[in-house]
Amino acid sequence: MTEPFDATNGAGEPEPDVTPTAAAGADAPAAAGGTPAAEPGVAPAADDQVAELTAALQRERAQFTNYKRRSDEEMAAKVSLGKQLVIEQLLPILDDLDRAREHGDLESGPLRAVSDKLAATLTAHGLTAFGAPGDAFDPELHEAVQHDGSGHDPVLGEVYRVGYRIGDRVVRTAMVTVTDGNGADADTVPTQE
């Protein structure tokens, strides 16, 4: 059997009531400003641990931000590449429709509506044409199949196939002939009489 609890201190006097507030009151005079005194060496270790964990959290946040940015860039590049691949496959159709337009087959009717819708859709996705007669020749943009003249001030002559780009990326170069431009007129300075 268990013995009954004796709340006396052995001398027959009851033990003093020890509660957290009473214990804090006993330490209060030792602390400055009325706050309990911290054990020596505990606070600096805790501060170091907080600083260490804060730095680790900041590193993890930075790594996550960089990961998210890289993922977004990779996704945008994949979408752009997919768009370019589809548009490249549609360019021969656009060429056929342009030839039909040159022959007058797209003056009216349902084929004209289809042609206009296709051109509008591709333009909405950023496709732009380049390579008009008289434009300056650029080997990055134009594929020269014939060259007439001395090569001074080369410009586009006849355009056999229009070039296309999406933004700054060339999807297809223009197939052109190159001739000498009218450079003599541009270099002439009017004289005063």
C-alpha positions as CSV (number, residue, x, y, z in Angstrom):
1,M,0.0,0.0,0.0
2,T,1.0,3.6,-0.5
3,E,1.7,5.9,2.4
4,P,-0.3,9.1,2.6
5,F,1.4,12.2,1.3
6,D,3.0,14.3,4.0
7,A,3.2,18.0,3.1
8,T,5.4,18.9,6.0
9,N,9.1,19.4,5.9
10,G,9.8,16.8,8.5
11,A,9.8,19.3,11.4
12,G,6.0,19.4,11.3
13,E,5.9,22.6,9.5
14,P,4.2,22.8,6.1
15,E,6.6,23.3,3.1
16,P,6.3,26.7,1.4
17,D,4.2,26.8,-1.8
18,V,6.6,26.9,-4.8
19,T,4.9,28.1,-8.0
20,P,6.5,29.4,-11.2
21,T,5.7,33.0,-10.2
22,A,7.2,32.5,-6.8
23,A,10.3,31.0,-8.3
24,A,10.6,33.9,-10.8
25,G,10.2,36.3,-7.9
26,A,13.1,34.7,-6.2
27,D,15.4,35.3,-9.2
28,A,14.1,38.7,-10.0
29,P,16.4,40.7,-7.7
30,A,19.4,39.0,-9.4
31,A,18.4,40.3,-12.9
32,A,18.9,43.9,-14.0
33,G,15.7,45.7,-14.9
34,G,13.4,43.2,-13.4
35,T,14.0,40.5,-16.0
36,P,15.2,37.1,-15.1
37,A,18.9,36.5,-15.5
38,A,19.9,34.2,-18.3
39,E,22.3,31.4,-17.8
40,P,25.7,32.3,-18.9
41,G,26.6,31.0,-22.4
42,V,23.0,30.1,-23.4
43,A,22.0,33.3,-25.1
44,P,25.0,33.7,-27.4
45,A,24.6,30.1,-28.5
46,A,20.9,30.6,-29.2
47,D,21.7,33.8,-31.1
48,D,24.3,32.0,-33.2
49,Q,21.9,29.3,-34.0
50,V,19.2,31.8,-35.0
51,A,21.6,33.6,-37.3
52,E,22.8,30.3,-38.8
53,L,19.2,29.1,-39.4
54,T,18.3,32.5,-40.9
55,A,21.2,32.4,-43.3
56,A,20.3,28.8,-44.3
57,L,16.7,29.9,-44.9
58,Q,17.9,32.8,-47.0
59,R,20.1,30.6,-49.1
60,E,17.3,28.1,-49.7
61,R,15.0,31.0,-50.7
62,A,17.6,32.3,-53.2
63,Q,18.1,28.8,-54.6
64,F,14.4,28.3,-55.0
65,T,14.0,31.7,-56.7
66,N,16.9,30.9,-59.1
67,Y,15.3,27.4,-59.8
68,K,11.9,29.0,-60.5
69,R,13.5,31.6,-62.8
70,R,15.5,28.9,-64.7
71,S,12.4,26.7,-65.0
72,D,10.3,29.6,-66.4
73,E,13.1,30.5,-68.9
74,E,13.4,26.8,-70.0
75,M,9.6,26.6,-70.4
76,A,9.5,29.8,-72.5
77,A,12.3,28.5,-74.7
78,K,10.5,25.2,-75.2
79,V,7.2,27.0,-76.1
80,S,9.1,29.3,-78.5
81,L,10.8,26.3,-80.2
82,G,7.6,24.4,-80.5
83,K,5.9,27.5,-82.1
84,Q,8.8,27.9,-84.5
85,L,8.7,24.2,-85.6
86,V,4.9,24.4,-86.3
87,I,5.3,27.7,-88.2
88,E,8.2,26.3,-90.3
89,Q,5.9,23.5,-91.5
90,L,3.3,26.1,-92.4
91,L,5.6,28.3,-94.5
92,P,5.3,26.2,-97.7
93,I,1.5,26.6,-97.5
94,L,2.0,30.3,-97.1
95,D,4.3,30.4,-100.1
96,D,1.7,28.6,-102.2
97,L,-1.0,31.0,-101.1
98,D,1.3,33.9,-102.0
99,R,1.9,32.5,-105.5
100,A,-1.9,32.0,-105.9
101,R,-2.4,35.7,-104.9
102,E,0.2,36.8,-107.5
103,H,-1.8,34.9,-110.2
104,G,-5.1,36.5,-109.1
105,D,-6.5,33.3,-107.7
106,L,-7.2,34.9,-104.4
107,E,-9.2,37.9,-105.6
108,S,-12.4,36.6,-103.9
109,G,-13.9,33.4,-102.6
110,P,-13.3,31.1,-99.7
111,L,-9.7,30.5,-100.5
112,R,-9.0,34.2,-99.9
113,A,-10.6,34.0,-96.5
114,V,-8.5,31.0,-95.6
115,S,-5.4,32.8,-96.8
116,D,-6.2,35.9,-94.8
117,K,-6.9,34.0,-91.6
118,L,-3.7,32.0,-91.9
119,A,-1.6,35.1,-92.5
120,A,-3.4,36.9,-89.5
121,T,-2.8,33.9,-87.2
122,L,0.9,33.6,-88.1
123,T,1.3,37.4,-87.7
124,A,-0.4,37.2,-84.3
125,H,2.2,34.6,-83.2
126,G,5.0,37.0,-84.2
127,L,5.9,35.9,-87.7
128,T,7.1,38.8,-89.9
129,A,8.3,38.6,-93.5
130,F,11.4,40.3,-94.9
131,G,13.2,40.5,-98.2
132,A,11.7,43.1,-100.5
133,P,13.4,44.3,-103.7
134,G,15.7,47.3,-102.9
135,D,16.5,46.3,-99.3
136,A,20.1,46.2,-98.3
137,F,21.7,42.7,-98.7
138,D,22.5,41.0,-95.4
139,P,24.1,37.5,-95.6
140,E,22.5,36.7,-92.2
141,L,19.0,37.2,-93.6
142,H,19.3,36.6,-97.3
143,E,20.5,33.7,-99.4
144,A,22.0,35.0,-102.6
145,V,21.4,32.7,-105.6
146,Q,22.7,35.2,-108.2
147,H,24.9,38.3,-108.1
148,D,24.9,41.0,-110.8
149,G,27.3,43.9,-110.6
150,S,30.5,44.8,-109.0
151,G,29.4,44.2,-105.4
152,H,29.5,47.8,-104.4
153,D,26.5,48.7,-102.3
154,P,24.6,45.3,-102.7
155,V,20.8,45.4,-102.6
156,L,18.2,42.9,-103.3
157,G,17.1,42.5,-106.9
158,E,14.5,39.8,-107.4
159,V,13.0,37.9,-104.5
160,Y,12.4,34.2,-105.2
161,R,11.4,33.3,-101.7
162,V,10.4,35.6,-98.9
163,G,12.2,35.2,-95.6
164,Y,10.5,35.0,-92.2
165,R,11.5,35.6,-88.6
166,I,9.9,35.4,-85.2
167,G,11.1,38.3,-83.1
168,D,14.9,38.3,-83.6
169,R,15.2,34.7,-84.6
170,V,15.3,34.0,-88.4
171,V,13.0,31.1,-89.2
172,R,13.9,31.0,-92.9
173,T,16.3,33.1,-95.0
174,A,15.0,34.9,-98.1
175,M,16.2,33.6,-101.5
176,V,17.2,36.6,-103.6
177,T,19.3,37.9,-106.4
178,V,21.8,40.7,-105.5
179,T,22.5,43.7,-107.6
180,D,24.4,47.0,-107.1
181,G,22.4,49.7,-105.4
182,N,22.0,53.3,-106.4
183,G,25.0,54.2,-104.3
184,A,26.3,56.8,-106.7
185,D,23.2,59.0,-106.1
186,A,23.5,58.7,-102.3
187,D,27.2,59.7,-102.4
188,T,26.7,62.7,-104.5
189,V,26.7,66.0,-102.6
190,P,24.8,68.9,-104.2
191,T,27.1,71.8,-105.1
192,Q,26.2,75.4,-104.5
193,E,26.4,77.7,-107.5
